[in-house]
């Protein structure tokens, strides 16, 4: 007995060959594209929020880089992932450079290094484009 016969309809379900391909109806694809487009501004705000959180931790780290290095590293990793996910390759590239720089610094470093501040500025600029 087919499912259609069980629930009183004339429709039946049949298993088809597994092709590994998912076919999406054009109307569904168009609706998904509209939803992503509508969320684009929200994605941009998320990027700005992530960058500002990173900048705030960096500014607080001026007193003790060692105690903030792990948090800065985690924040840059998260920023890289978010930027890649949300389609911000320039932000991801800058965040990757910043992460590498943070990881290469000695724990007794005092962040007077202008290159970190400059890279955070680049992140801010890239996020608003």
C-alpha positions in Angstrom: 0.0 0.0 0.0 1.4 3.4 -0.9 1.3 6.4 1.4 -1.3 8.0 -0.8 -3.6 5.0 -0.3 -3.0 5.1 3.5 -4.1 8.7 3.9 -6.9 8.6 1.3 -5.2 10.5 -1.5 -4.3 9.2 -4.9 -0.7 10.2 -4.7 2.0 7.7 -4.2 5.6 8.0 -3.2 8.3 6.1 -5.0 11.9 5.8 -4.2 14.1 7.0 -7.1 17.7 6.3 -8.0 20.2 8.1 -5.7 22.0 10.5 -8.0 23.6 12.6 -5.3 22.1 15.7 -6.8 19.5 17.8 -5.1 17.2 19.7 -7.4 15.7 22.9 -6.0 12.6 24.4 -7.5 13.4 27.8 -9.1 10.8 29.5 -6.9 12.5 28.1 -3.8 16.0 29.2 -5.1 14.7 32.7 -5.8 13.1 33.0 -2.4 16.3 31.9 -0.7 18.3 34.5 -2.8 15.8 37.2 -1.7 16.2 36.2 2.0 20.0 36.3 1.8 19.9 39.6 0.0 17.6 41.0 2.8 20.1 39.8 5.4 23.1 41.4 3.7 22.9 44.5 5.8 22.6 42.3 9.0 25.7 40.4 7.8 27.6 43.7 7.5 26.5 44.8 11.0 27.7 41.4 12.4 31.1 42.0 10.8 31.4 45.5 12.3 30.4 44.2 15.7 33.0 41.4 15.6 35.7 43.9 14.6 34.7 46.3 17.3 34.8 43.6 19.9 38.3 42.7 18.8 39.4 46.4 18.8 38.0 46.8 22.4 40.0 43.8 23.7 43.1 45.1 21.9 42.7 48.5 23.5 42.2 46.8 26.9 45.3 44.7 26.3 47.6 47.7 26.4 48.2 47.1 30.1 48.8 43.4 29.9 49.1 41.7 26.5 49.9 38.3 28.0 46.5 38.1 29.8 44.7 39.1 26.6 46.6 37.2 23.9 44.5 34.1 24.1 41.3 36.1 23.9 42.7 38.2 20.9 43.7 35.0 19.2 40.2 33.4 19.7 38.5 36.6 18.5 40.6 36.8 15.3 39.9 33.1 14.6 36.2 33.7 15.0 36.4 36.8 12.8 38.1 34.8 10.1 35.4 32.1 10.2 32.6 34.7 10.2 34.1 36.7 7.4 34.5 33.6 5.2 31.0 32.5 6.0 29.4 35.8 5.4 31.3 36.6 2.2 33.9 39.1 3.3 37.1 37.8 1.9 39.1 41.0 2.4 38.1 41.0 6.1 39.2 37.4 6.4 42.5 38.1 4.8 43.3 41.0 7.1 42.1 39.1 10.1 44.3 36.2 9.1 47.4 38.5 9.0 46.4 39.9 12.3 46.0 36.5 13.9 49.4 35.4 12.6 51.0 38.5 14.1 49.3 38.0 17.4 50.4 34.4 17.5 54.0 35.4 16.7 54.3 37.9 19.6 56.0 37.1 22.8 53.8 37.0 25.9 55.7 39.8 27.5 54.9 42.1 24.6 53.4 45.5 25.3 51.1 46.3 22.4 52.7 49.6 21.5 53.3 48.1 18.1 51.5 50.3 15.6 51.1 47.4 13.1 48.4 45.8 15.2 46.5 49.0 15.6 46.9 49.6 11.8 45.6 46.2 11.0 42.5 46.7 13.2 42.0 50.0 11.3 42.2 48.1 8.0 39.6 45.6 9.3 37.3 48.5 10.2 37.8 50.0 6.7 37.2 46.7 4.9 34.0 45.9 6.9 32.3 49.1 5.8 33.0 48.7 2.1 
